[in-house]
Amino acid sequence: MNEKKLVQVAKLGKTIGLKGYIKLHNLSDFPDQFKKNASFFCKDMRNILKIKDYNPSNNTALFEGFENIEEAKKLTHSILYQSIEESRRTCKLKKDEFFYFDILECQVRDSKQKLGKVVDILEISHSYLFEVSTDEELIKQGLAKSFFIPYLDKFIKKIDTEKRLIECKDEAFLILENS
């Protein structure tokens, strides 16, 4: 599986008990994807892990083939990945919600010019900030190499993931000027 088509969804922690259960630290916004019979890629072991049992109350999972403490310890600190296609299929979005992988690398524009592209998304409390790598032409004009745009209606007009474009209100340029 091409690594660019995978997204991190969880990190496995310490083993819990003697039966092979292991702590699952969710790295996604979709805890419902962790359930019995769900399969994930494990980069460290280059194989697919299938959940045999999952306890959502304490976020522990038992994986097929790792049903004792000694086997489960081999999974400690592993990262679980899911394919982008499977994420789209199993994780349902609400209105005005997007997958991180659909926002990253989107071009950012205001009504006058290209401002740059999204290189990261930071979650701050109950809000998000798009980290934007500033367009080279604007950097040549002495503006900052990067800046942050809050994901708020005050700054964002429209997100078109098909065109890989985020249209911003002109206030976004003011953030860049003051960065």
N, C-alpha and C positions, 0 to 999 in steps of 0.2 A: 504494500500500500504506500503510495506517495505521501511523504510526510507533510507536504503542503495541503493535502486534502484531509488532514486529521486535525482535530481540536482537542486540547486538554480538557478533561471533564472531572478528574479526581486525582488525588494523591492518596496512596495507601499508607497508613500509619502502622502502629504496633499491633501485635496479635492480642486478642482478648480471649481468655479461657484456653482450654485444652483441645477443643474441637476444630480449630483452624479458622475461627472468625478473626477478621482483621478490621481495624478502624478505617473508615472511608471518609476522607476529607473532600467534600464537594467543592469543586472549583468553578462550577457553572451556576446558572440561574435556574436550572431545571432539575430539582431533586427527584421528580417523578420518573426520570429515566433509569434510576437505580431500582431494579426490581428483579424478581426471580426470572431466570432464563435470559436476561439481558446480556449481551456480549460486548466486550470492549477490547481494543488493541492495547497491548502492553509493550511499549518500545524497548524497555530494558531486556525483556525476555524474548522479544520478536515472535510473540504468539498471541492467540486470542484467549481472553479469560471470560468464562461464562459464570454468571452468578447462580449458585445453587440455592442460596437462601439470603434474604436481606432483612435486616431489622431497622426500620426507619426511626424508631424511638431512640436508639443509641448509635445510629449510622455505622453498623457493622455488617460485613458481608462475608459469606462463605463461598469460595470459588471451587468449581468442579476441578478435581485433581489435586486440590490443596486442602484436604479435609482433616488435617491434623496440624498441630502447632509447629512441628518441624518443617513441614512443607510450606505452611503459610508464612513462616518467617522469611522465606526466600522472596516473598512479594513486598516486604517492608520497604518503604520509600519509593516504590514504583509509581509511575505516572500512568493513569488510564487515559486512553484516547478514544474518541468516537469519530467516525467519518462525517464529513460535512453533509453528505447525502442522508445518512441515518439521523443526524441531528435535525435536519429539516423535516424528516418524516415523523420523528417521535416527539419533538419539542414544539409545542404550539405557542405561537406568539399572539399577543393581544394587539389591538390597534395602536399604531405608532411605536411598536416595539420592533427591534431588529437584532439579528445575531451580530456579535462583535465582528466575526469574520466577514460580514457583508459591509460593515462600516470602514474597517481598516483599509487603507490605500484609496479611499474615495477622494476625488478632487473636491476642494472647497472653493466656492466662488461667492462673491457678493454681486450686486447689480452691475458693477463696473469692471471687475477683473478677477483673475484667478488668484486666490490667496495662498494655496498650497495643497497639501494632502494630509489626511489623517494617518498618524503613525502609532497612536496608542489611545486607549480609553481608560480614564481613571474614574473609579467609583468613589464619590465623596458623599458620605452619609446616604441620603436617598436620591442623590443626583449624580450626573455624569459630566465629565469634562473630556472634550475631544482635544488631544494634543495634535497640533498641526505643524508640520514641517513647512516653513514658509517657502513660497515660490522664489526661485533664484533671482528673477527680475526685481522682486521687492527687497531681497537681501542686498542686491547691488545698490539700492536706493538708501541703504543704511538701516533698514528695519531688522528686527530680531530674527534669528534663524528659526525660532519656533515660538509658538504661543498656544494658549488654551482658550477654547470656546465652550461655554456651558451649553449643555443640551437642554435648552429652554426655548420656548416660543419667542421670547424677546430677541433671540439671536438666530435661530434656525427657522427658515421658511419651509423648506421641503427637503426630504431625503429620497433620492431615487437610486435604489440599489442596482437596478437594471443598467442604468447609465453610469453607475459608480460616481454619482455626483451629489454633493450637499450644497444646496443653495441657502446662503445666509443673508440676513438683513445687513444693511450697511454698518450697523453697530459693531459687527464682527471686525471690520477694518479698524475701528477705534481701539479695540482691544489690542490688535497687532501694533498699532502706532504707539500705544502706551506700554508695550512689553519691553 
